Every structure is written in structure tokens, then in C-alpha cells.
Amino acid sequence: MRRQTKTLYSAPMRDLAAEIAEINAPLERDAPALFRALSPLGRRAFFPPDIPSQAAEARSATLNGTTGQITDGRGGAVRLPALAAAFGDLPGRDLDQALLYSPVEGLSEVRQRWREWQRRQAPAGVASSLPLVTAGLSHALSLAADLFGGEGRAVAIPQPFWGNYRQAFAMRTGARVLNGPAYVAGRYNPRAISDALAAVPAGEPAVALLNVPSNPGGYTPDREERRATVAALLDEAERRPLVVICDDAYAGLVFAPAIPRESLFWELAGVHPNLTAVKIDGATKEFSFFGGRVGFLTFAVEPDSEAARSLESKVKMLVRSSIGSPVASSQVILLQALRQEGIAAEVEAVRALLQGRYEALKGALEKVDRNLLTPLPFNSGCFALIELPEKLGLDSETVRRHLLAHHDTGLISIAPRYLRIAHCSVDAAALPELVRRLERAVAELV
Ligand SMILES: Cc1ncc(COP(=O)(O)O)c(C=O)c1O
């Protein structure tokens, strides 16, 4: 009797081990440090040739009976008038794209145009892949955690940090978060990541999170600090495969003229064989499109390389198995902006608005009683961080609750003694009053 071939969905059973080996071979060959840093999930992930991949192959077929999306029979969307009307005068092809499924990797034109947007300040010759579209930056971070996190993996994060990193890496994948101080004696610490990794044995792969401009610090290193940051990361890469995730959520929101605005990704991409640079950015803050949930995940490899294809295959599997595919309609909305000639000026107008708030807050903080509040240096992004002097014996959560209960003012407390002010969401004229209330609240508690 002939043995029946088992099936994996509709495709004949393939030799999974062979498929995984095939997808991993270019990485083992061309990006060995990246390959060593992959998690077990990252190693076995690949995009199998089931529905989306077969549908992609049939995209230009005259008779396309591949996917379960309802079309007009010619590849266009069946438009519910009420939904279509909400898109206004969007051109027909864009409207179709907005209503139909996005490819798992994102709409091709969005990916191309975002790459151009990213690379407007990139030095020529630095490799960067075609960005993969994600559901906001949080999703891109969680994909990076799937690829490079995993049980016990060391993840270095300067402290204080955006709490969701812990969720994405430690809670979801079992990685161990290690911290180094983001500030030493009230100044930016370029060695925060090496400090965090000091006790990790040489040779053991690690992940580092580099968030510039930072949340919650609102800080971007100046030229000298930037040079020292890159030097410290290169030193660390001498000791181990190091994946540096550049979280560029607040890219471009820099308010001091002498501070470099370009992402550190461009200085890290391809500089050391042991250093894998990954860029995470998106429309959330850069285009003030918070509800759109369009983020991007970019690797420091040439777009047409075999390594890029392997990484794309892995990410597509992770996207397909978690959210199916990224939201098409918000990609199409972002596309309208990316096609616009004057888009850089519009983005600059938002930066200028925030600059006004930043200056109002900075001015107000210059006058505070340093015995009550210690503002940490800030020059960019959406936030400022205030430290409560240790000698007060006050914790930030007590101050936060008191501010809310007695001064009608909401701030974020970051244990043990930090308060984060999101100046991006307060009118410039109201910021001096916010600072007065904070100062008064602390005075009332000591
Ligand atoms: C540093 C940082 N990274 C990532 C994100 C997440 O961005 P998104 O809202 O697109 O998921 C945020 C949001 O606050 C952030 O502050």
C-alpha cells in the first residue's frame, strides 16, 4: 500500500528541518553574529508557502481564486458605500488597497517611500532593508523580542526606561532585563549598556535597547556623548554578538540646534561584524498618527540580499501568526502623506509646536527650588524627567497621587524617585503652572 502524504494545510508535507535550514543558510553565511543571536523561535521561524504566499504568486493572474477576500471579481474591493464615503475622494486604486488585505510585509509603495523618508539623512552606502510594516512600534518591538529575546537572553536597557520593553522582552519571551544607569551624577551615561552587560560572560549574545530621543528622559546625546555611546557599543561588540535595537519612536523631535538629529542606526549599521543594528520607527510620533498604528522594522542589510529575504520570511511568519497582516487602511492614509511634496514641512511644523512647549517647560524648570526637584537634562522628544532628591525621603508615587488628588494634575511616576512630564500634551502657556503645582506638591509633602 502506498503511504499517504500528510498535508500541512493545503501544501504537501515538506521537510520542515530542510526548509528551516534553507532559510537560515544565508544568515549563517552572511550575518553569523545575527544568526547566533536569534532566539529558538527566531531560528525556526519562516514563512511557509500557504495562502498568502500562494496568493502573492497569483496576484497578476487573470482568474485569481486564491484568497478569502470578497472582490468585485477583477481584484478590486466590493465597496460598502458607507465605508467608501468615509475615505472621501481617495483615488480608486488607493481605496481598493485600503479596503482589501495588505500583504503581510506591508504595501509595497509604503515600504519604498518610508525607506526614502528614513534615508533622507543616511550616509550613502549604509545598508538598510526595505522596512517591514508592523502594527505600531510596540508590535515591531515585540517582533524583535520574538526574534532575539527568549528564555534567559540578556537584554540591556538604560534605566529609567519605557516599561513596555519589560513586557515585550521579559514577560513575553522570558528574557532577562539588565539595567545600567541612564544618568550618572545628573548627566547622560554613554556606557549605560556596557554597564548593564558587565556581568554577562564574554561570548554570550545580548540585546541592547537604544532609545533616542528617549522616553522617559527626553534626551538625545550631544556629539561627544554620541561618539562615546558608539565607542562603548563597539567595545561591547568585541565581547559578544550584540543586537542593538534603535527605537527611533521620537525621531527628529530635537529642540537644541547643536544636537544631532539623525538616528544612531546609521552609525551602527555595518560598523562591526558582531553588531546587528535594527531600526524600529513609524508614523505614530513622527507623523503624529497615533491611531494609525503604522510602525516599521528595518534591518541593516541590503534590500535585495539573501539575508534580507531570510529575515523578511521570519518576520512575515511572526506577523501572519499574530495579527494576520498589518492594517491596510492606515497604510493608505500614511501613503497620501508620504506622496505629498511638502510633507517634511508639515512634520517640521509639529516639531516647532513641541519646541515651544519644550522651551516653556525648560524656562519654568530653571526657576524651581533644587532642594525640592532635580530636573535631569532634556533636549528632545516628548518628555522631561524630574528626580526627587534622595534626602527628601519621598517616593515619586506619593507625589503623583498627591498631585492628582490635591492639585488636579497628572504626571507619571517611575519608581523610585522619578516623575515624567509629557510636555508634548500640555499647552505651552500651562506648563509654568504645572511646574508650580509640582513644586508646591513636593513642598507640602516634605
Ligand atoms: C520609546 C517608545 N517606543 C515605542 C513606543 C510605541 O509606539 P506605538 O504607539 O507606535 O506602539 C512608544 C510609545 O509611547 C515609546 O515611547
The ligand as a Tripos MOL2 file, in Angstrom:
@<TRIPOS>MOLECULE
LIG
   16    16     1     0     0
SMALL
NO_CHARGES

@<TRIPOS>ATOM
      1 C1         10.1290   54.6830   23.2860 C.3       1 LIG1
      2 C2          8.8670   54.2020   22.6760 C.ar      1 LIG1
      3 N1          8.9100   53.1750   21.8130 N.ar      1 LIG1
      4 C3          7.8040   52.6840   21.2570 C.ar      1 LIG1
      5 C4          6.5730   53.2180   21.5350 C.ar      1 LIG1
      6 C5          5.3600   52.5780   20.9500 C.3       1 LIG1
      7 O1          4.8480   53.2220   19.8610 O.3       1 LIG1
      8 P1          3.4270   52.7630   19.2660 P.3       1 LIG1
      9 O2          2.4190   53.6220   19.9440 O.co2     1 LIG1
     10 O3          3.5570   53.0240   17.8050 O.co2     1 LIG1
     11 O4          3.2340   51.3410   19.5530 O.co2     1 LIG1
     12 C6          6.4640   54.2930   22.4180 C.ar      1 LIG1
     13 C7          5.1490   54.8550   22.7390 C.2       1 LIG1
     14 O5          4.9420   55.5890   23.6660 O.2       1 LIG1
     15 C8          7.6440   54.7900   23.0050 C.ar      1 LIG1
     16 O6          7.6210   55.7970   23.8720 O.3       1 LIG1
@<TRIPOS>BOND
     1     1     2 1
     2     2     3 ar
     3     2    15 ar
     4     3     4 ar
     5     4     5 ar
     6     5     6 1
     7     5    12 ar
     8     6     7 1
     9     7     8 1
    10     8     9 2
    11     8    10 1
    12     8    11 1
    13    12    13 1
    14    12    15 ar
    15    13    14 2
    16    15    16 1
@<TRIPOS>SUBSTRUCTURE
     1 LIG1         1 GROUP 0 **** ****
